[in-house]
Amino acid sequence: MSSGGVLEIGQEEAAADASESRRKDAALLARLRRGEPDAFELLVRTHQDRLYDFCVRMVGDREEAHDLVQEIFVSVHQNVRRFREDSKLSTWLFRITRNHCINRLKYLKRRGRGRSEVFDEAAALLSEGGGTAPGPDAALESARERARVQWAISQLEPDARMLVALRDIEGLSYDEIIDITELPEGTVKSRLHRAREKLADLLGRLEP
């Protein structure tokens, strides 16, 4: 089979997956708009873990992230009938989450709560071994690698942190990120490039 044929098959499969995803979203939205309780429970079960992880990355505090996710789903419940379906359901959820996170960060800054319990934990873990992971313990090495990334992300400005979380951690497409942030494509790519450069520099400083 030619490489063109392989690419065409891959594109067809991707299109089929996207079509199935849209179908499921439409069916779930219809049930949500009818007010079916189990539909909202399904929405929460399906998306709460990703939204929580994103909130943790943004605000750096598990308790704050937990509270945020609860607020986000209250907002979703109140506004689901206003969703125009001009984007994927998951994209709309991330847009709401992004707005809640930015507002919470502004609130925490006003309250003088700029430190992060998650990122403080990361810094403590790194300081135990000078940023390295001695010995053969794979779990410890993995934990320290996560701590390095968490600490580096915490040093970014909120907008840069958001782009890294959406693209490099959540794996969203540029089109989805543009829908979420309402930024032009060129701006998204240039800011993400600068954020990655700063991350690489920060992580490089932790090398032994």
C-alpha positions as CSV (number, residue, x, y, z in Angstrom):
1,M,0.0,0.0,0.0
2,S,1.3,3.5,-0.8
3,S,2.1,6.0,1.9
4,G,-0.8,8.1,0.5
5,G,-3.2,5.2,1.1
6,V,-2.0,4.8,4.7
7,L,-2.5,8.5,5.3
8,E,-5.9,8.4,3.8
9,I,-6.9,5.5,6.1
10,G,-5.6,7.4,9.1
11,Q,-7.5,10.5,8.1
12,E,-10.7,8.5,7.7
13,E,-10.3,6.9,11.1
14,A,-9.7,10.3,12.7
15,A,-12.7,11.7,10.9
16,A,-14.8,8.7,12.1
17,D,-13.6,9.2,15.7
18,A,-14.4,12.9,15.5
19,S,-17.9,12.2,14.1
20,E,-18.6,9.7,16.9
21,S,-17.4,12.1,19.5
22,R,-19.7,14.8,18.1
23,R,-22.6,12.3,18.1
24,K,-22.0,11.4,21.7
25,D,-21.7,15.1,22.7
26,A,-25.0,15.9,20.9
27,A,-26.8,13.0,22.6
28,L,-25.5,14.0,26.0
29,L,-26.3,17.7,25.5
30,A,-29.9,16.7,24.5
31,R,-30.3,14.8,27.8
32,L,-28.7,17.6,29.8
33,R,-31.1,20.1,28.3
34,R,-34.0,17.8,29.3
35,G,-32.8,18.0,32.8
36,E,-32.0,14.2,33.2
37,P,-30.0,13.9,36.5
38,D,-28.0,10.9,35.3
39,A,-26.9,12.8,32.3
40,F,-25.2,15.5,34.5
41,E,-23.7,12.7,36.6
42,L,-22.2,11.2,33.4
43,L,-20.8,14.6,32.4
44,V,-19.1,15.0,35.7
45,R,-17.7,11.5,35.8
46,T,-16.4,11.9,32.2
47,H,-14.6,15.2,32.6
48,Q,-13.9,16.0,36.3
49,D,-10.5,14.4,36.5
50,R,-9.1,16.3,33.5
51,L,-10.6,19.6,34.7
52,Y,-9.2,18.9,38.2
53,D,-5.7,18.2,36.9
54,F,-5.8,21.4,34.8
55,C,-7.0,23.4,37.9
56,V,-4.1,22.0,40.0
57,R,-1.6,23.0,37.3
58,M,-3.1,26.5,37.2
59,V,-3.6,27.3,40.9
60,G,-1.1,24.9,42.4
61,D,-3.3,24.0,45.3
62,R,-5.4,20.8,45.5
63,E,-8.0,22.2,47.9
64,E,-8.5,25.2,45.7
65,A,-8.7,23.0,42.6
66,H,-11.3,20.8,44.3
67,D,-13.4,23.8,45.1
68,L,-12.9,25.2,41.6
69,V,-14.2,22.0,40.0
70,Q,-17.3,22.1,42.1
71,E,-17.9,25.7,41.1
72,I,-17.2,24.9,37.4
73,F,-19.8,22.2,37.3
74,V,-22.4,24.5,39.0
75,S,-21.7,27.0,36.2
76,V,-22.0,24.3,33.6
77,H,-25.3,23.2,35.0
78,Q,-26.6,26.8,35.0
79,N,-25.4,27.6,31.4
80,V,-25.7,24.3,29.5
81,R,-28.8,25.6,27.6
82,R,-26.8,28.6,26.4
83,F,-24.1,26.5,24.9
84,R,-24.3,27.2,21.1
85,E,-22.4,24.0,20.2
86,D,-19.9,26.1,18.2
87,S,-17.1,24.0,19.6
88,K,-16.6,20.5,21.2
89,L,-18.3,20.0,24.6
90,S,-14.9,19.4,26.2
91,T,-13.6,22.6,24.7
92,W,-16.5,24.6,26.1
93,L,-15.8,23.0,29.5
94,F,-12.1,24.0,29.4
95,R,-13.1,27.5,28.4
96,I,-15.3,27.8,31.5
97,T,-12.5,26.2,33.6
98,R,-9.9,28.6,32.3
99,N,-12.1,31.6,33.2
100,H,-12.7,30.3,36.7
101,C,-8.9,29.6,37.2
102,I,-7.9,33.1,36.0
103,N,-10.5,34.7,38.4
104,R,-9.3,32.5,41.3
105,L,-5.7,33.4,40.7
106,K,-6.6,37.1,40.7
107,Y,-8.5,36.6,44.0
108,L,-5.6,34.7,45.6
109,K,-3.2,37.4,44.5
110,R,-5.4,40.1,46.2
111,R,-5.5,38.0,49.3
112,G,-1.7,37.6,49.3
113,R,-1.9,33.9,48.8
114,G,0.7,33.6,46.1
115,R,2.4,30.4,47.4
116,S,1.3,27.0,46.2
117,E,1.1,23.9,48.4
118,V,1.5,21.6,45.4
119,F,4.6,23.4,44.1
120,D,6.0,23.8,47.6
121,E,5.8,20.1,47.9
122,A,7.6,19.8,44.6
123,A,10.4,22.1,45.7
124,A,10.8,20.2,49.0
125,L,11.1,16.9,47.1
126,L,13.7,18.3,44.8
127,S,15.7,19.8,47.6
128,E,16.0,16.4,49.2
129,G,18.2,15.1,46.4
130,G,19.5,18.3,44.9
131,G,17.3,17.9,41.9
132,T,18.5,14.4,41.1
133,A,17.0,11.0,41.7
134,P,19.8,8.8,43.2
135,G,19.5,5.1,43.4
136,P,17.5,2.6,41.4
137,D,14.1,3.4,42.9
138,A,12.0,4.0,39.8
139,A,9.1,5.4,41.7
140,L,11.3,8.0,43.4
141,E,12.8,8.9,40.1
142,S,9.4,9.3,38.6
143,A,8.1,11.4,41.5
144,R,11.2,13.7,41.3
145,E,10.7,14.1,37.5
146,R,7.1,15.2,38.1
147,A,8.3,17.5,40.8
148,R,10.7,19.1,38.4
149,V,8.0,19.8,35.9
150,Q,5.6,21.0,38.5
151,W,8.1,23.4,39.9
152,A,9.1,24.8,36.5
153,I,5.4,25.3,35.5
154,S,4.8,27.2,38.7
155,Q,7.4,29.8,37.7
156,L,5.5,30.7,34.5
157,E,3.0,33.5,34.3
158,P,-0.6,32.3,34.4
159,D,-1.2,32.7,30.6
160,A,1.9,30.8,29.7
161,R,1.1,28.2,32.4
162,M,-2.3,27.7,30.8
163,L,-0.9,27.2,27.3
164,V,1.6,24.6,28.4
165,A,-1.1,22.8,30.4
166,L,-3.5,22.8,27.5
167,R,-1.1,21.8,24.7
168,D,1.7,19.8,26.3
169,I,-0.1,18.2,29.2
170,E,-3.7,17.9,28.1
171,G,-2.7,17.4,24.5
172,L,-5.4,19.7,23.0
173,S,-5.2,20.8,19.4
174,Y,-4.3,24.4,18.4
175,D,-7.9,24.9,17.2
176,E,-9.2,23.8,20.6
177,I,-6.8,26.1,22.4
178,I,-7.8,29.0,20.2
179,D,-11.5,28.4,21.0
180,I,-10.7,28.2,24.8
181,T,-8.4,31.2,25.0
182,E,-10.0,33.3,22.2
183,L,-6.5,34.2,21.1
184,P,-5.3,34.3,17.4
185,E,-3.3,31.3,16.3
186,G,-0.1,33.2,15.8
187,T,-0.3,34.6,19.4
188,V,-1.0,31.1,20.8
189,K,2.0,29.6,19.0
190,S,4.4,32.5,19.8
191,R,3.5,32.5,23.5
192,L,3.7,28.8,23.7
193,H,7.1,28.8,22.1
194,R,8.4,31.4,24.7
195,A,6.8,29.4,27.5
196,R,8.5,26.2,26.4
197,E,11.9,28.0,26.1
198,K,11.5,29.3,29.7
199,L,10.5,25.8,30.9
200,A,13.6,24.3,29.2
201,D,15.8,26.9,30.9
202,L,14.2,26.3,34.3
203,L,14.5,22.6,34.0
204,G,18.1,23.0,32.8
205,R,18.9,24.8,36.0
206,L,17.9,21.7,38.0
207,E,20.3,19.4,36.2
208,P,23.2,18.2,38.4
